[in-house]
Amino acid sequence: MSKNTAYIVGTYDTKKEELLFVQNLIAKQGLKTVTVDLSTSEHNIDNGADISANDVAEYHVGGSEAVFTGDRGTSVAAMADAFKAFLADQSDLAGVIGFGGSGGTSLISPAFQALKLGVPKVIVSTMASGNIAPYVGTSDIAMVYSITDISGLNPILEQVLSNAAHALCGMIENHYVPKASTQPVIGMTMFGVTTTCVEAVKAELEPAHQCLVFHATGTGGQTLEKLVANKMLSGVIDITTTEVADHLMGGILSAGEGRLDAPHDAGIPYIASCGAIDMVNFGAKATIPEKYSDRLFYEHNPQVTLMRTTLEENIKMGKWIGEKLNKFTCPSYFLIPLKGFSALDAEGQAFYDPDADEAFISSLEKTITNKNISIIKLPYHINDKEFSTAIVEFYNKLNAENRS
């Protein structure tokens, strides 16, 4: 079956008027449409959608009875699971659009996140002007702020819904399928303060390799891990592990406890370093936790404030990373630039602290017991040309050993 259908999804018991408005706009563009009801208020109620809420609920492992519990919280969570299974089973799906408030957005977003990269997916939400990370995750969902609440049509909401609907039509009608890469694909991590190193490594490896660079902002690291787990990368050069600092010290750019998990037994070349672990990221100065009030800060811009990690925190990070590396089942290298871990951690710069850096190195060395991990200490700064050249040399060595 060809993928030619736009799915319009939401809770028909509260959003029917808006959903039918969007369906009509999409149908006028000549696309086939399917409306899907995700209501959880009552069992076996037919709200007029092409796919009833009961039909979707049957996809839950516990059946529809597990969805229609009478308790809104558990019903929404269960319907989200059922909808995720339902959407994955639709072979004609060309794109999907849904909308809602906090409950509706949390209901539909897990299913949208599970769709493959490139499948058009649009969410119109009252939550789209705030922190959308829980709803977008590591996917390519397009979030549109509804301006008004989605509680009956009005001229403003109609304009927003129209833009979102026609955006989905444009994505479907002009769907782009990139050519498959004929080169090995390497995932790399970068921060502004490690850009010089990463760009130099990238320049040396291309065009023999295709390098995908991920901004180490939490979701960047999570996306890298996801691609490794999905076997979409030929290798990883994880220069910038700064997300570990945010995870352990409560910064805003944490990739979570799962960082460094996917490469454990991926069987692909893996090179890592300690890029930008000298800093923890916070928002504007007024948002920094009171417990850190006496620390050394650097204002990166009005919305981002960097905090220098202490000796004790570097010991903590060395142990955490070391314990992760102890789980690796294939040979890997961890390269350490002895003259500084970021552009700010260089002699004469704001975060230069050799004692804190040495605390990380010592802690890492004491923790690692895995013979598959080789620690390489080099007398360079992370952004020195010699260090980036060494990364390429060790990666090529590891890659050759892996092929043999």
C-alpha positions as CSV (number, residue, x, y, z in Angstrom):
1,M,0.0,0.0,0.0
2,S,1.4,3.4,-0.9
3,K,1.9,6.0,1.8
4,N,-0.6,8.7,0.7
5,T,-2.8,9.4,3.7
6,A,-2.7,12.3,6.2
7,Y,-3.8,11.3,9.7
8,I,-5.6,13.9,11.8
9,V,-5.6,12.9,15.4
10,G,-7.0,14.2,18.7
11,T,-9.7,13.8,21.3
12,Y,-13.0,14.1,19.5
13,D,-15.0,14.5,22.6
14,T,-13.5,17.9,23.1
15,K,-11.7,18.9,19.8
16,K,-14.1,17.6,17.1
17,E,-14.8,21.0,15.6
18,E,-11.1,21.8,15.2
19,L,-10.2,18.4,13.9
20,L,-12.9,18.5,11.2
21,F,-11.7,22.0,10.3
22,V,-8.2,20.7,9.7
23,Q,-9.4,17.6,7.9
24,N,-11.4,19.7,5.5
25,L,-8.4,22.0,4.7
26,I,-6.2,19.0,4.0
27,A,-8.8,17.2,1.9
28,K,-9.2,20.3,-0.2
29,Q,-5.5,19.9,-1.2
30,G,-6.4,16.6,-2.7
31,L,-4.9,14.4,0.0
32,K,-6.6,11.3,1.4
33,T,-7.4,11.8,5.1
34,V,-8.1,9.6,8.1
35,T,-9.4,11.0,11.4
36,V,-8.5,9.3,14.6
37,D,-10.3,9.7,17.9
38,L,-8.2,9.5,21.1
39,S,-11.0,10.3,23.6
40,T,-10.7,8.6,27.0
41,S,-13.9,9.8,28.6
42,E,-16.2,6.9,27.8
43,H,-16.0,3.4,26.4
44,N,-17.4,2.5,23.0
45,I,-18.7,6.1,22.3
46,D,-18.7,6.8,18.5
47,N,-17.7,10.5,18.0
48,G,-17.8,10.2,14.2
49,A,-14.1,9.7,13.5
50,D,-12.9,7.3,10.8
51,I,-11.0,5.4,13.6
52,S,-12.9,5.3,16.9
53,A,-11.2,5.6,20.3
54,N,-12.2,2.1,21.0
55,D,-10.4,0.9,17.8
56,V,-7.2,2.6,19.0
57,A,-7.6,1.4,22.6
58,E,-7.7,-2.3,21.4
59,Y,-4.0,-1.8,20.4
60,H,-3.1,-1.6,24.1
61,V,-1.5,-4.9,25.4
62,G,-4.3,-5.0,28.0
63,G,-7.0,-4.3,25.6
64,S,-9.5,-1.4,25.7
65,E,-10.4,-2.2,29.3
66,A,-6.9,-1.1,30.3
67,V,-7.5,2.3,28.6
68,F,-11.0,3.2,29.8
69,T,-10.4,3.1,33.5
70,G,-12.5,6.0,34.6
71,D,-9.4,7.8,35.9
72,R,-8.2,10.5,33.5
73,G,-4.5,10.2,34.4
74,T,-4.2,6.4,33.9
75,S,-6.5,6.5,30.9
76,V,-4.5,9.1,29.0
77,A,-1.2,7.2,29.7
78,A,-2.7,4.0,28.5
79,M,-4.2,5.6,25.4
80,A,-0.8,7.1,24.6
81,D,0.6,3.5,24.7
82,A,-2.2,2.2,22.5
83,F,-1.9,5.1,20.0
84,K,1.8,4.5,19.7
85,A,1.2,0.9,18.7
86,F,-1.7,1.9,16.4
87,L,0.2,4.6,14.5
88,A,3.2,2.3,14.0
89,D,0.9,-0.2,12.3
90,Q,-0.5,2.2,9.7
91,S,1.2,1.3,6.3
92,D,-0.5,4.2,4.4
93,L,0.6,7.0,6.7
94,A,2.2,9.8,4.8
95,G,2.1,12.4,7.6
96,V,0.2,13.1,10.8
97,I,-1.1,16.2,12.6
98,G,-2.6,16.5,16.1
99,F,-3.3,19.1,18.7
100,G,-4.3,19.7,22.3
101,G,-3.4,21.2,25.6
102,S,-1.0,19.6,28.0
103,G,-2.9,16.3,28.2
104,G,-3.6,16.0,24.5
105,T,0.0,16.9,23.6
106,S,1.4,14.3,26.1
107,L,-1.0,11.8,24.7
108,I,0.0,12.1,21.0
109,S,3.6,13.0,21.2
110,P,5.1,9.6,22.2
111,A,3.6,8.0,19.0
112,F,4.8,10.9,16.9
113,Q,8.3,10.5,18.4
114,A,8.4,6.8,17.5
115,L,7.8,7.5,13.8
116,K,10.8,7.4,11.5
117,L,12.9,10.5,10.8
118,G,11.5,12.3,7.8
119,V,7.8,11.3,8.3
120,P,6.0,14.7,8.4
121,K,4.6,15.3,11.9
122,V,3.0,18.5,13.2
123,I,1.6,19.2,16.7
124,V,-0.4,22.4,17.4
125,S,-0.3,22.9,21.1
126,T,-0.9,25.4,23.9
127,M,2.4,24.1,25.3
128,A,4.5,25.0,22.3
129,S,5.8,28.3,23.6
130,G,7.4,26.7,26.7
131,N,9.7,23.8,27.2
132,I,8.8,21.5,24.3
133,A,11.7,19.0,25.0
134,P,9.4,16.4,26.6
135,Y,7.1,16.5,23.5
136,V,9.7,16.6,20.8
137,G,12.4,14.4,22.3
138,T,14.9,13.3,19.7
139,S,12.4,13.4,16.8
140,D,11.7,15.9,14.0
141,I,8.3,17.0,15.2
142,A,7.2,20.5,14.1
143,M,5.5,22.2,17.1
144,V,3.2,25.2,16.5
145,Y,1.9,27.4,19.3
146,S,-1.9,27.7,19.2
147,I,-2.0,31.3,20.5
148,T,-5.5,30.8,22.0
149,D,-6.7,27.7,23.8
150,I,-8.0,25.0,21.5
151,S,-11.5,25.3,22.8
152,G,-13.7,26.2,19.8
153,L,-12.8,27.9,16.5
154,N,-12.1,31.6,16.4
155,P,-10.3,33.7,13.7
156,I,-6.9,33.5,15.4
157,L,-7.0,29.7,16.0
158,E,-8.4,29.1,12.4
159,Q,-5.3,31.0,11.0
160,V,-2.9,28.9,13.1
161,L,-4.6,25.6,12.3
162,S,-4.7,26.5,8.6
163,N,-1.0,27.3,8.6
164,A,-0.3,24.0,10.4
165,A,-2.5,22.0,8.1
166,H,-1.1,23.5,4.9
167,A,2.4,23.0,6.3
168,L,1.7,19.3,6.6
169,C,0.3,19.2,3.1
170,G,3.5,20.8,1.8
171,M,5.7,18.3,3.7
172,I,3.7,15.4,2.2
173,E,3.4,16.7,-1.3
174,N,7.1,17.7,-1.5
175,H,8.5,14.8,0.5
176,Y,12.3,14.6,0.0
177,V,14.1,11.3,0.0
178,P,17.9,11.9,0.4
179,K,20.3,9.6,-1.4
180,A,21.7,6.9,0.9
181,S,25.3,7.6,1.9
182,T,27.9,5.5,0.2
183,Q,30.4,6.6,2.9
184,P,30.8,5.5,6.5
185,V,28.8,7.7,8.7
186,I,30.5,9.1,11.9
187,G,28.6,10.7,14.8
188,M,30.5,13.6,16.5
189,T,29.7,15.8,19.4
190,M,30.4,19.5,19.5
191,F,30.0,22.6,21.7
192,G,30.9,26.2,20.8
193,V,34.1,25.9,23.0
194,T,35.2,22.7,21.2
195,T,34.2,23.8,17.7
196,T,37.8,24.3,16.5
197,C,38.7,20.7,17.4
198,V,35.6,19.1,15.9
199,E,35.8,21.1,12.7
200,A,39.4,20.1,12.2
201,V,38.6,16.4,12.8
202,K,35.7,16.7,10.4
203,A,37.8,18.3,7.7
204,E,40.4,15.6,7.9
205,L,37.9,12.7,7.8
206,E,35.8,14.1,4.9
207,P,35.1,13.3,2.1
208,A,36.1,9.7,2.8
209,H,33.5,9.7,5.7
210,Q,30.2,11.5,6.2
211,C,30.3,13.3,9.6
212,L,27.1,14.1,11.5
213,V,27.8,16.7,14.2
214,F,25.5,16.8,17.2
215,H,25.3,19.9,19.4
216,A,25.9,18.6,23.0
217,T,22.8,20.3,24.4
218,G,21.2,17.3,26.0
219,T,19.0,16.3,23.1
220,G,22.1,16.3,20.9
221,G,23.7,13.5,23.0
222,Q,20.4,11.6,23.3
223,T,20.0,11.7,19.5
224,L,23.6,10.4,19.0
225,E,22.8,7.6,21.4
226,K,19.6,6.8,19.6
227,L,21.3,6.6,16.2
228,V,24.0,4.3,17.6
229,A,21.3,2.1,19.1
230,N,19.5,2.0,15.8
231,K,22.7,1.0,14.0
232,M,22.7,4.1,11.8
233,L,26.3,5.1,12.5
234,S,29.6,3.5,11.4
235,G,31.5,5.1,14.3
236,V,31.5,7.7,17.0
237,I,34.0,10.5,17.8
238,D,32.6,11.7,21.1
239,I,34.8,14.7,21.7
240,T,32.4,16.8,23.8
241,T,31.0,14.9,26.8
242,T,30.0,18.1,28.6
243,E,26.4,16.8,29.1
244,V,27.8,14.6,31.9
245,A,28.6,17.7,33.9
246,D,25.1,19.0,33.5
247,H,23.6,15.6,34.4
248,L,25.6,15.2,37.6
249,M,25.5,18.9,38.7
250,G,21.9,19.8,37.7
251,G,22.6,21.9,34.6
252,I,20.0,22.5,31.9
253,L,21.7,20.5,29.1
254,S,21.8,17.0,30.6
255,A,21.4,14.0,28.2
256,G,20.3,11.9,31.2
257,E,21.7,8.8,32.9
258,G,21.7,6.9,29.6
259,R,24.6,9.0,28.1
260,L,27.4,6.7,26.9
261,D,25.2,3.6,27.1
262,A,24.5,2.8,23.4
263,P,28.2,2.4,22.4
264,H,28.8,-0.3,25.1
265,D,28.5,-3.2,22.7
266,A,27.6,-1.5,19.4
267,G,30.7,-3.0,17.7
268,I,31.7,0.3,16.0
269,P,34.8,2.4,16.5
270,Y,34.4,4.8,19.5
271,I,36.8,7.6,20.4
272,A,35.9,9.9,23.3
273,S,37.4,12.9,25.1
274,C,36.5,15.3,27.9
275,G,35.5,18.3,25.9
276,A,33.8,21.0,27.9
277,I,33.4,19.1,31.1
278,D,35.0,22.1,32.8
279,M,31.5,23.7,32.7
280,V,27.9,23.3,33.7
281,N,25.2,25.2,31.8
282,F,22.5,27.3,33.3
283,G,20.1,29.9,32.0
284,A,20.2,33.6,32.8
285,K,22.0,34.4,36.1
286,A,18.8,34.8,38.0
287,T,17.9,31.1,37.3
288,I,21.0,29.6,38.9
289,P,20.3,27.6,42.0
290,E,21.1,29.4,45.3
291,K,23.6,26.6,46.3
292,Y,25.9,27.7,43.6
293,S,25.9,31.4,44.4
294,D,29.6,31.5,45.4
295,R,30.9,29.8,42.2
296,L,32.9,31.0,39.3
297,F,30.6,31.9,36.4
298,Y,31.0,33.1,32.8
299,E,28.2,34.8,31.0
300,H,28.1,33.1,27.5
301,N,25.1,35.3,26.5
302,P,22.1,36.8,28.4
303,Q,20.3,33.4,28.3
304,V,23.3,31.1,29.0
305,T,25.5,31.2,32.1
306,L,28.4,28.8,32.4
307,M,29.7,27.5,35.8
308,R,33.2,26.2,36.3
309,T,33.3,22.7,37.6
310,T,35.3,22.2,40.8
311,L,38.0,19.7,41.7
312,E,35.4,17.5,43.6
313,E,33.0,17.6,40.7
314,N,35.7,16.5,38.3
315,I,36.5,13.6,40.5
316,K,32.8,12.7,40.4
317,M,32.7,13.0,36.6
318,G,35.9,10.9,36.2
319,K,34.3,8.1,38.2
320,W,31.0,8.3,36.3
321,I,32.5,8.2,32.9
322,G,35.0,5.5,34.0
323,E,32.2,3.3,35.2
324,K,30.4,3.7,31.8
325,L,33.6,2.9,29.9
326,N,34.1,-0.2,32.0
327,K,31.1,-1.7,30.3
328,F,32.5,-1.4,26.8
329,T,33.0,-4.8,25.0
330,C,35.1,-3.5,22.1
331,P,38.5,-1.7,22.1
332,S,38.0,2.1,22.4
333,Y,40.2,5.2,23.1
334,F,39.7,8.0,25.5
335,L,42.0,10.9,24.6
336,I,42.8,13.6,27.1
337,P,44.2,17.1,26.2
338,L,46.5,17.9,29.1
339,K,46.5,21.7,28.4
340,G,42.7,22.2,28.7
341,F,39.3,20.8,28.0
342,S,37.6,23.8,26.3
343,A,38.3,27.3,24.8
344,L,37.6,28.7,28.3
345,D,39.9,26.1,30.0
346,A,43.2,27.4,28.5
347,E,46.0,29.3,30.1
348,G,44.9,32.9,30.7
349,Q,41.2,32.1,30.2
350,A,38.4,32.3,32.7
351,F,38.1,28.6,33.5
352,Y,41.7,27.6,33.4
353,D,42.2,25.2,36.4
354,P,44.9,22.5,35.9
355,D,44.2,21.1,39.4
356,A,40.5,20.5,38.6
357,D,41.5,18.9,35.2
358,E,44.0,16.7,36.9
359,A,41.4,15.5,39.4
360,F,39.2,14.3,36.5
361,I,42.2,12.5,34.9
362,S,43.2,10.8,38.1
363,S,39.7,9.8,38.9
364,L,39.1,8.4,35.4
365,E,42.4,6.4,35.5
366,K,41.6,4.9,39.0
367,T,38.1,3.9,37.9
368,I,38.8,2.3,34.5
369,T,39.6,-1.4,34.9
370,N,38.4,-2.5,31.4
371,K,41.3,-3.6,29.2
372,N,39.3,-2.6,26.1
373,I,39.7,1.1,27.1
374,S,43.0,2.8,26.4
375,I,43.5,6.3,28.0
376,I,45.8,8.5,25.8
377,K,47.2,11.6,27.5
378,L,48.5,14.2,25.0
379,P,50.4,17.5,25.8
380,Y,48.0,19.7,23.9
381,H,44.9,21.8,24.4
382,I,41.7,20.4,23.0
383,N,41.6,22.9,20.2
384,D,45.2,22.5,19.2
385,K,45.7,21.2,15.7
386,E,48.0,18.4,17.0
387,F,45.1,17.1,19.2
388,S,42.6,16.9,16.4
389,T,45.2,15.2,14.2
390,A,45.8,12.6,17.0
391,I,42.0,12.0,17.2
392,V,41.9,11.2,13.5
393,E,45.0,8.9,13.7
394,F,43.5,6.9,16.6
395,Y,40.1,6.7,14.9
396,N,41.7,5.4,11.7
397,K,43.7,2.9,13.7
398,L,40.6,1.7,15.5
399,N,38.6,1.6,12.3
400,A,41.3,-0.5,10.6
401,E,41.4,-2.9,13.6
402,N,37.6,-3.1,13.6
403,R,37.5,-4.0,9.9
404,S,40.2,-6.7,10.3
